[in-house]
Amino acid sequence: MATATIKLEFNLGNSIEEAFEEAIRLATTLRVWCEFDFNGVTCLANAESEIAKGVESYHNQLERKIGHKMAFA
């Protein structure tokens, strides 16, 4: 069975914690990967993801000076 990825878009004013929480909820419900862009960082979550790990990965990626920034929860 193939695994789908859906792209999410969050409104201004959402925190990275809220974004990962919702992405993980949707990934769990729909059994898909969720991808979203948050302040220039591409973020990925699935049903096994954890909010705290995603947030930590996001902040680590923000500190990078070069290259594509990708955070995994």
Phi and psi in degrees as a GROMACS rama.xvg file:
@    title "Ramachandran Plot"
@    xaxis  label "Phi"
@    yaxis  label "Psi"
@TYPE xy
-79.9558  150.822  ALA-2
-106.474  127.384  THR-3
-88.9473  156.783  ALA-4
-123.279  131.695  THR-5
-113.681  145.711  ILE-6
-99.71  132.119  LYS-7
-109.99  156.345  LEU-8
-134.096  129.263  GLU-9
-108.564  146.466  PHE-10
-71.7904  157.319  ASN-11
-58.1601  145.322  LEU-12
98.1909  -14.5602  GLY-13
-75.325  146.58  ASN-14
-90.0058  163.302  SER-15
-63.8445  -33.6  ILE-16
-62.9362  -45.2037  GLU-17
-64.1661  -39.5444  GLU-18
-64.518  -46.9671  ALA-19
-65.4883  -38.4385  PHE-20
-59.0701  -46.9836  GLU-21
-69.677  -39.9736  GLU-22
-61.3079  -43.0199  ALA-23
-67.2704  -39.4182  ILE-24
-60.8321  -46.5424  ARG-25
-66.6903  -41.5609  LEU-26
-60.8388  -39.8496  ALA-27
-68.283  -44.9535  THR-28
-66.8682  -43.9506  THR-29
-94.5953  -8.56394  LEU-30
57.7385  51.7567  ARG-31
-134.765  171.575  VAL-32
-88.7665  144.646  TRP-33
-116.688  133.831  CYS-34
-124.292  137.225  GLU-35
-150.889  154.468  PHE-36
-101.014  132.504  ASP-37
-135.924  107.591  PHE-38
52.0144  44.2912  ASN-39
84.3545  2.80106  GLY-40
-110.145  126.23  VAL-41
-80.0149  124.505  THR-42
-114.565  139.569  CYS-43
-127.186  140.638  LEU-44
-145.432  149.749  ALA-45
-135.619  -170.988  ASN-46
-65.7336  -21.9791  ALA-47
-96.0222  3.20725  GLU-48
-73.5458  161.061  SER-49
-126.928  135.743  GLU-50
-55.6197  -49.4972  ILE-51
-59.816  -39.6404  ALA-52
-67.297  -39.6364  LYS-53
-63.3985  -44.5075  GLY-54
-63.919  -43.5811  VAL-55
-62.3435  -45.5293  GLU-56
-61.8839  -41.4774  SER-57
-58.9134  -49.6238  TYR-58
-64.6295  -35.9276  HIS-59
-63.5435  -40.0578  ASN-60
-68.7486  -34.0276  GLN-61
-60.7279  -30.1253  LEU-62
-77.1268  -17.9319  GLU-63
-66.7198  140.805  ARG-64
-91.9538  -31.9174  LYS-65
-132.692  164.395  ILE-66
86.3946  168.234  GLY-67
-71.752  133.36  HIS-68
-97.875  121.594  LYS-69
-136.29  126.743  MET-70
-114.93  132.741  ALA-71
-113.445  134.73  PHE-72
